[in-house]
């Protein structure tokens, strides 16, 4: 008969596998906006240069989602049990993950236009909501070490909580900033991505 611990580990692995599939799907969506620029009658090289926004959106979204996946993977090195509330929060998280390619494409297309501030507000708003859900997911799992592994210490849990708190504060600042400068707002968000890329690597 399967032990309770083995069952919990198997269920956690199943949810992480599902999560990995969603991240992979979100990354796959990125190429759907790419088109052959010669269709507009332009020479290939000129068309590629003129379509720089699409490539900016592709690279930025790819890197951002990759960093999310790395941090999600690291989180589940500590989460060793799941329940239905955690599954629901995890599913809600992916609503904002799969919106990331769209919001990035939106801001890339309008960053040099009069709609730059509005596009940046949508972009930063999506990340702010994602950060709230992400922190809620971790808070639910770590509160009282509810769903964490037995070897996880209180200090480790608090350290991760402090690290994750950077996101909503920074994205909130980026949202406010977007009403004054769309470009500055995007720069803040990219800086946050760099921060979490570094911390995800250190966590390993």
C-alpha positions in Angstrom: 0.0 0.0 0.0 1.3 3.5 -0.9 2.3 5.6 2.1 0.8 9.0 2.7 4.1 10.7 2.1 4.6 8.9 -1.3 1.0 9.9 -2.3 1.6 13.5 -1.4 4.9 13.6 -3.3 3.3 12.1 -6.3 0.4 14.6 -6.3 2.8 17.5 -5.9 4.9 16.2 -8.9 1.7 15.9 -11.0 0.9 19.6 -10.3 4.4 20.7 -11.0 4.4 18.7 -14.3 1.1 20.4 -15.3 2.7 23.8 -14.4 5.7 23.1 -16.5 3.4 22.3 -19.4 1.6 25.7 -19.0 4.9 27.5 -19.0 6.0 25.6 -22.1 2.7 26.5 -23.8 3.0 30.2 -22.9 6.5 30.3 -24.4 5.2 28.5 -27.6 2.6 31.3 -28.0 5.4 33.8 -28.5 6.2 32.8 -32.0 2.6 33.2 -33.3 3.0 36.9 -33.7 6.0 36.6 -36.0 5.4 37.0 -39.7 7.5 37.0 -42.8 8.2 40.8 -43.3 8.6 40.5 -47.0 4.8 40.1 -47.3 4.5 43.9 -47.1 6.7 44.3 -50.2 9.8 45.4 -48.3 13.2 43.8 -48.7 13.8 41.1 -46.1 16.5 43.0 -44.1 14.5 46.2 -44.0 11.4 44.3 -43.0 13.2 42.7 -40.1 14.6 46.0 -38.9 11.2 47.7 -39.1 9.6 44.8 -37.2 11.9 45.2 -34.2 9.0 45.5 -31.8 8.0 41.9 -32.5 11.4 40.6 -31.8 11.7 42.8 -28.6 8.4 41.3 -27.4 9.5 37.8 -28.3 12.9 38.0 -26.4 11.4 39.9 -23.4 8.5 37.6 -23.0 10.7 34.5 -23.4 13.2 35.7 -20.8 10.4 36.8 -18.4 8.5 33.5 -18.6 11.7 31.5 -18.3 12.5 33.4 -15.1 9.0 32.7 -13.8 9.4 29.0 -14.5 12.8 28.9 -12.7 11.3 30.6 -9.6 8.2 28.4 -9.7 10.4 25.4 -9.9 12.4 26.7 -6.9 9.3 27.3 -4.9 8.2 23.7 -5.4 11.5 22.5 -4.0 10.0 23.7 -0.7 6.3 22.8 -1.3 6.0 19.1 -0.7 2.2 18.8 -0.3 -0.8 20.2 -2.2 -4.5 20.7 -1.6 -7.3 22.1 -3.6 -6.8 25.7 -2.5 -3.2 25.6 -3.6 -4.3 24.0 -7.0 -6.8 26.9 -7.5 -4.2 29.6 -6.7 -1.7 27.9 -8.9 -4.2 27.8 -11.7 -5.1 31.5 -11.2 -1.4 32.3 -11.4 -1.3 30.9 -14.9 -4.0 33.2 -16.1 -1.5 36.1 -15.8 1.4 34.0 -17.0 -0.3 33.3 -20.4 -1.4 36.9 -20.6 2.3 38.0 -20.5 3.0 37.4 -24.2 0.0 39.6 -25.1 0.8 42.4 -22.7 4.5 42.4 -23.8 3.5 42.5 -27.4 1.1 45.4 -26.6 3.7 47.5 -24.9 6.3 46.7 -27.6 3.9 47.8 -30.3 3.0 51.1 -28.6 6.2 52.1 -26.7 7.0 54.8 -29.2 3.5 56.0 -29.8 1.1 58.3 -27.9 -0.4 55.2 -26.3 2.9 54.2 -24.6 1.7 55.1 -21.1 -1.6 53.1 -21.5 0.2 50.1 -22.9 2.8 50.3 -20.0 -0.1 50.5 -17.5 -1.6 47.3 -18.9 1.8 45.6 -18.9 2.7 46.6 -15.3 -0.8 45.9 -14.1 -0.6 42.3 -15.4 2.7 41.8 -13.5 1.2 43.4 -10.4 -1.7 41.0 -10.3 0.6 38.1 -11.0 2.8 39.2 -8.1 -0.2 39.4 -5.8 -1.3 35.8 -6.7 2.3 34.6 -6.6 2.8 35.9 -3.0 -0.7 34.6 -2.1 0.3 31.2 -3.3 3.5 31.2 -1.3 1.8 32.7 1.8 -0.8 30.0 1.7 1.7 27.2 1.3 4.2 28.5 3.9 1.8 29.9 6.6 2.5 27.7 9.6 4.5 25.5 7.2 1.2 24.2 6.0 2.4 22.6 2.8 6.1 22.8 3.1 8.6 20.0 3.5 9.6 18.9 7.0 13.2 20.0 6.5 12.2 23.6 5.6 13.1 26.0 8.4 11.2 29.1 9.5 14.1 31.3 8.4 14.1 29.8 4.9 10.4 30.5 4.6 10.8 34.1 5.8 13.7 34.7 3.5 11.7 33.6 0.5 8.7 35.7 1.6 11.0 38.8 1.8 12.4 38.0 -1.7 8.9 37.6 -3.2 7.7 40.9 -1.6 10.0 42.8 -3.9 7.7 42.0 -6.9 4.4 43.7 -5.8 6.2 46.7 -4.4 8.2 47.1 -7.6 5.4 46.4 -10.0 3.2 48.8 -8.0 5.8 51.5 -8.5 6.0 50.6 -12.2 2.2 51.0 -12.6 2.3 54.4 -11.0 5.3 55.4 -13.1 3.5 54.2 -16.3 1.2 57.2 -16.1 4.2 59.5 -16.5 6.6 57.5 -18.6 5.8 54.2 -20.4 9.5 53.6 -21.1 10.6 54.1 -17.5 7.9 51.8 -16.3 9.1 49.0 -18.6 12.7 49.5 -17.5 11.6 49.0 -13.9 9.8 45.7 -14.8 12.9 44.5 -16.7 15.1 45.3 -13.7 12.8 43.2 -11.5 13.1 40.4 -14.0 16.9 40.6 -13.7 16.6 40.6 -9.9 14.6 37.4 -9.9 16.9 35.8 -12.5 19.8 36.3 -10.1 17.9 35.1 -7.0 16.6 32.0 -8.9 20.1 31.1 -9.8 21.4 31.7 -6.3 18.6 29.5 -4.9 19.9 26.5 -6.8 
